[in-house]
Amino acid sequence: MATLEELTDRIRRAAASEAGAAGLGSSIKLDLKGEGVIHIDGAAVTNDDLPADLVVTVALKDLTALGKGELDPTRAMMTGRLRLSDMGLAMRLQPKIQSLFSKAA
């Protein structure tokens, strides 16, 4: 399992190389349930706990499992392992988020 620093670095590299990262049009905060945060705003990726348009609350191990395809996102939401602050925004951003995270995996 990747550490917070490793995962942040992967997302940072993917956001910097991904033209669509700047095209997200919204900021995203991954709240890793006490293990830290990853804030994504265009190509800027930090571990600062800043406000964001969309907050995704998920444990680091579950985020890793989601990225590897070992955990179904719908099942994770239904069981409370994944929470979204704005379901509508998450649905609109889903293809762009998926593209970004597939490059970070």
C-alpha positions, 0 to 999 in steps of 0.5 A: 500500500502506498504511503500518503507521500507516495500517493500525493507524489503520484497524483501531483505528477499525473496532474502536471502531465494531464491536460485535463487536470486543469480542466477539472474546473473544481477543487477536490479534497481527499480526506483520508480519515485521519491519515492526512488529506490530498488537495487537488486544484488544477495542477496544484496538489498539496497535503494542505487541509484547504476548502474544496468544491468536492470532498471525498472521504475515504480511508487510504487503504480503500482509496488504494483498493478503488484505484486498483479496481479491487473495491467497487465505488458504488459498494464503497458508498453504500457501505459508508467506506466512501463519502462524497460532499456533493454527489452531483458534482462528483458525477459530473467530474467522474470521467475526469477524476477517473482519468487523473487517478488512472494515471496516478495508479 
